[in-house]
Amino acid sequence: MFRHGFTLLFLLAAWQLGAGFGATAYYLSTPVQVADRLLEWSMSGYVWPHLLSTIECSLAGFGVAAFVGTLFALAMASSPSFARLLEPALFAAFSTPKIVIAPLLILWIGVGTLPVIALSALSSFFVIFYGSYGGLRDVSGSYIDTAAVLGAGYWTTAFQFRLPAAGPYILASLTQGLIYAFHGAILGEMTASDTGMGYLIVYSATSMDAASVLAALAVIGAVTFGLLHLLASATRALAAPLNAEALA
């Protein structure tokens, strides 16, 4: 921890000193200016509505992606014929860069919160779907055989046998999907919104305000860092009983 802190201080000092030469400070600002901007935003409350909007859109998009992605993965893993029907379309959609979908979302939905949530959900959906699908598809045949012996139907087998057995894989995909939902929301705000951290970055860039751009990036980095640590702790807590059940 001490070594990492020393490295960070060294990089900040090098940035502060290097920004004093030529036009570097115009493009990169300085750590002091960025810190001043963060303090100004915090004290005035300017940044909080933008950050709250990004978090709300991220959670909404993640919720949609988690429900639809897990359900699709479960249905396709339980039905090979359904999987063969949908796999080409899903792969084609997954291969399409999400940024090119933004203009279509603006055309279909307009600007504001809805296209941001939609892009957040799309960014998260494929991570959740493919991670869950791989785990659900590779569930041990003993679970399926046990369900058949007990006379379980299609949906009973899917929800009460296949789904719990793939729990660790689904949990891991949900963890990654939440991060992608956050990134998708920021991307949506940069193209189709007048609020949020993505909008704040674009507005600051068009105003040629490097300090504000870097301050917004610092906020996003801090939120992502905290989110990753929170998810890691939650994953460890939830994965323990799931792993125990899978090994039983």
C-alpha positions as CSV (number, residue, x, y, z in Angstrom):
1,M,0.0,0.0,0.0
2,F,2.8,2.4,0.9
3,R,4.6,1.6,-2.4
4,H,1.5,2.4,-4.4
5,G,0.9,5.6,-2.5
6,F,4.5,6.7,-3.2
7,T,4.1,5.9,-6.9
8,L,1.0,7.9,-7.1
9,L,2.6,10.9,-5.4
10,F,5.6,10.6,-7.7
11,L,3.3,10.6,-10.8
12,L,1.3,13.6,-9.5
13,A,4.6,15.6,-8.8
14,A,5.9,14.8,-12.3
15,W,2.6,15.9,-13.8
16,Q,2.6,19.1,-11.8
17,L,6.2,20.0,-12.8
18,G,5.8,18.8,-16.4
19,A,2.7,20.9,-16.9
20,G,4.6,24.1,-16.5
21,F,6.4,23.7,-19.8
22,G,5.0,25.0,-23.1
23,A,1.3,24.4,-23.8
24,T,1.1,21.2,-21.7
25,A,-0.9,22.9,-18.9
26,Y,-3.5,24.0,-21.5
27,Y,-4.2,20.5,-22.5
28,L,-3.5,18.6,-19.3
29,S,-4.1,21.2,-16.7
30,T,-2.3,20.5,-13.4
31,P,-3.1,18.3,-10.4
32,V,-3.6,21.5,-8.3
33,Q,-6.1,22.9,-10.7
34,V,-8.0,19.6,-11.0
35,A,-8.1,19.4,-7.2
36,D,-9.4,23.0,-7.0
37,R,-12.1,22.1,-9.5
38,L,-13.2,19.0,-7.6
39,L,-13.3,21.1,-4.4
40,E,-15.3,23.8,-6.1
41,W,-17.8,21.3,-7.6
42,S,-18.2,19.5,-4.2
43,M,-18.8,22.7,-2.2
44,S,-21.2,24.2,-4.8
45,G,-23.0,20.9,-5.3
46,Y,-22.6,21.2,-9.1
47,V,-21.3,17.7,-9.6
48,W,-23.8,15.7,-7.4
49,P,-26.8,15.9,-9.8
50,H,-24.7,14.7,-12.7
51,L,-23.2,11.9,-10.7
52,L,-26.6,10.9,-9.3
53,S,-28.1,10.8,-12.8
54,T,-25.3,8.6,-14.1
55,I,-25.7,6.2,-11.2
56,E,-29.5,6.0,-11.6
57,C,-29.3,5.3,-15.3
58,S,-26.6,2.7,-14.7
59,L,-28.7,0.9,-12.2
60,A,-31.8,1.0,-14.4
61,G,-29.9,-0.3,-17.4
62,F,-28.2,-3.0,-15.3
63,G,-31.5,-4.1,-13.9
64,V,-33.0,-4.5,-17.4
65,A,-29.9,-6.3,-18.7
66,A,-29.6,-8.6,-15.7
67,F,-33.3,-9.7,-16.1
68,V,-33.3,-10.1,-19.8
69,G,-29.8,-11.4,-20.2
70,T,-30.2,-14.1,-17.5
71,L,-33.6,-15.2,-18.8
72,F,-32.3,-15.5,-22.4
73,A,-29.3,-17.4,-21.3
74,L,-31.4,-19.8,-19.2
75,A,-33.9,-20.3,-22.1
76,M,-31.1,-20.9,-24.7
77,A,-29.1,-23.2,-22.4
78,S,-32.3,-25.3,-21.7
79,S,-33.3,-25.5,-25.4
80,P,-30.7,-26.3,-28.0
81,S,-33.1,-25.5,-30.8
82,F,-33.9,-22.1,-29.4
83,A,-30.2,-21.5,-29.1
84,R,-29.5,-22.4,-32.7
85,L,-32.2,-20.0,-33.8
86,L,-31.0,-17.0,-31.8
87,E,-27.2,-17.4,-31.6
88,P,-26.4,-15.8,-35.1
89,A,-28.6,-12.7,-34.4
90,L,-27.1,-12.3,-30.9
91,F,-23.6,-12.7,-32.1
92,A,-24.2,-10.1,-34.9
93,A,-25.6,-7.7,-32.4
94,F,-22.7,-8.3,-30.0
95,S,-20.2,-7.6,-32.7
96,T,-21.7,-4.2,-33.5
97,P,-20.0,-1.3,-31.7
98,K,-22.4,0.2,-29.2
99,I,-21.4,3.7,-30.2
100,V,-23.0,3.3,-33.6
101,I,-26.3,2.4,-32.0
102,A,-26.5,5.7,-30.2
103,P,-27.8,7.7,-33.3
104,L,-30.5,5.1,-33.8
105,L,-31.6,5.4,-30.1
106,I,-31.8,9.1,-30.5
107,L,-33.9,8.7,-33.7
108,W,-36.2,6.1,-32.0
109,I,-36.4,7.4,-28.5
110,G,-35.2,11.0,-28.6
111,V,-32.8,12.5,-26.2
112,G,-32.8,12.4,-22.4
113,T,-32.8,9.6,-19.9
114,L,-34.3,6.8,-21.9
115,P,-31.6,6.5,-24.6
116,V,-29.0,6.6,-21.8
117,I,-30.7,3.7,-20.0
118,A,-31.1,1.8,-23.3
119,L,-27.4,2.1,-24.1
120,S,-26.4,1.2,-20.6
121,A,-28.6,-1.9,-20.8
122,L,-27.2,-2.9,-24.2
123,S,-23.6,-2.5,-23.0
124,S,-24.3,-4.7,-20.0
125,F,-26.6,-7.3,-21.6
126,F,-24.1,-9.2,-23.7
127,V,-21.6,-9.4,-20.8
128,I,-24.3,-10.9,-18.6
129,F,-25.8,-13.1,-21.3
130,Y,-22.6,-14.7,-22.5
131,G,-21.2,-15.2,-19.0
132,S,-24.4,-16.7,-17.8
133,Y,-25.0,-18.8,-20.9
134,G,-21.6,-20.4,-20.7
135,G,-22.2,-21.4,-17.1
136,L,-25.8,-22.6,-17.7
137,R,-24.9,-24.6,-20.8
138,D,-22.0,-26.4,-19.1
139,V,-24.0,-27.5,-16.0
140,S,-23.2,-31.1,-15.1
141,G,-25.6,-33.6,-16.7
142,S,-26.1,-35.2,-13.2
143,Y,-28.3,-32.2,-12.3
144,I,-30.4,-32.6,-15.4
145,D,-30.7,-36.4,-14.9
146,T,-31.7,-35.9,-11.3
147,A,-34.4,-33.5,-12.4
148,A,-35.7,-36.0,-15.0
149,V,-35.8,-38.8,-12.4
150,L,-37.8,-36.6,-10.1
151,G,-40.2,-35.8,-12.9
152,A,-39.4,-32.1,-13.1
153,G,-40.8,-30.2,-16.1
154,Y,-38.9,-27.8,-18.4
155,W,-39.2,-24.7,-16.3
156,T,-38.7,-26.5,-13.0
157,T,-35.5,-28.0,-14.3
158,A,-34.3,-24.7,-15.6
159,F,-35.1,-22.7,-12.4
160,Q,-34.6,-25.2,-9.6
161,F,-31.7,-27.3,-11.0
162,R,-29.8,-25.6,-13.8
163,L,-29.9,-22.0,-12.4
164,P,-28.6,-22.7,-8.9
165,A,-25.9,-25.0,-10.4
166,A,-24.6,-22.1,-12.5
167,G,-24.9,-19.6,-9.7
168,P,-21.1,-18.7,-9.5
169,Y,-20.9,-18.1,-13.2
170,I,-24.0,-15.9,-13.2
171,L,-22.8,-13.9,-10.2
172,A,-19.5,-13.3,-12.0
173,S,-21.2,-12.1,-15.1
174,L,-23.5,-9.8,-13.1
175,T,-20.5,-8.3,-11.4
176,Q,-18.9,-7.5,-14.8
177,G,-22.2,-6.4,-16.3
178,L,-22.7,-3.7,-13.6
179,I,-19.3,-2.1,-14.6
180,Y,-20.3,-2.2,-18.3
181,A,-23.7,-0.7,-17.5
182,F,-21.9,2.2,-15.8
183,H,-19.7,2.7,-18.9
184,G,-22.6,2.5,-21.2
185,A,-24.5,5.1,-19.3
186,I,-21.6,7.5,-19.6
187,L,-21.4,6.8,-23.3
188,G,-25.1,7.5,-23.6
189,E,-24.8,10.8,-21.7
190,M,-22.0,11.9,-24.1
191,T,-24.3,11.5,-27.1
192,A,-27.9,11.8,-26.0
193,S,-28.3,13.7,-22.7
194,D,-28.0,17.1,-21.1
195,T,-27.0,15.7,-17.7
196,G,-24.7,13.1,-16.2
197,M,-20.9,12.7,-16.0
198,G,-20.7,11.9,-19.7
199,Y,-22.4,15.1,-20.6
200,L,-20.2,17.0,-18.1
201,I,-17.1,15.7,-19.9
202,V,-18.4,16.7,-23.4
203,Y,-19.5,20.1,-22.1
204,S,-16.1,20.8,-20.5
205,A,-14.2,19.6,-23.6
206,T,-16.2,21.9,-25.9
207,S,-15.5,24.7,-23.5
208,M,-11.8,23.9,-23.7
209,D,-11.7,23.4,-20.0
210,A,-9.1,20.7,-19.4
211,A,-9.3,20.9,-15.6
212,S,-13.0,20.1,-15.7
213,V,-12.6,17.2,-18.1
214,L,-9.9,15.7,-15.9
215,A,-11.9,16.4,-12.7
216,A,-14.9,14.5,-14.2
217,L,-12.6,11.6,-15.2
218,A,-11.3,11.6,-11.7
219,V,-14.8,11.3,-10.3
220,I,-15.6,8.5,-12.7
221,G,-12.4,6.7,-11.8
222,A,-13.1,7.0,-8.1
223,V,-16.6,5.7,-8.5
224,T,-15.5,2.8,-10.6
225,F,-12.7,1.9,-8.2
226,G,-15.1,2.0,-5.3
227,L,-17.7,0.0,-7.2
228,L,-15.1,-2.7,-8.1
229,H,-14.1,-3.1,-4.4
230,L,-17.7,-3.2,-3.3
231,L,-18.6,-5.8,-6.0
232,A,-15.5,-7.9,-5.1
233,S,-16.6,-8.0,-1.4
234,A,-20.2,-8.8,-2.4
235,T,-19.1,-11.5,-4.8
236,R,-16.9,-13.2,-2.1
237,A,-19.8,-13.2,0.3
238,L,-22.4,-14.5,-2.1
239,A,-20.2,-17.0,-3.9
240,A,-19.3,-19.0,-0.8
241,P,-22.7,-20.6,-0.3
242,L,-23.2,-21.0,-4.1
243,N,-19.9,-22.8,-4.4
244,A,-20.7,-25.0,-1.4
245,E,-24.1,-25.9,-3.0
246,A,-22.5,-26.6,-6.4
247,L,-19.9,-29.0,-4.8
248,A,-22.5,-30.8,-2.6
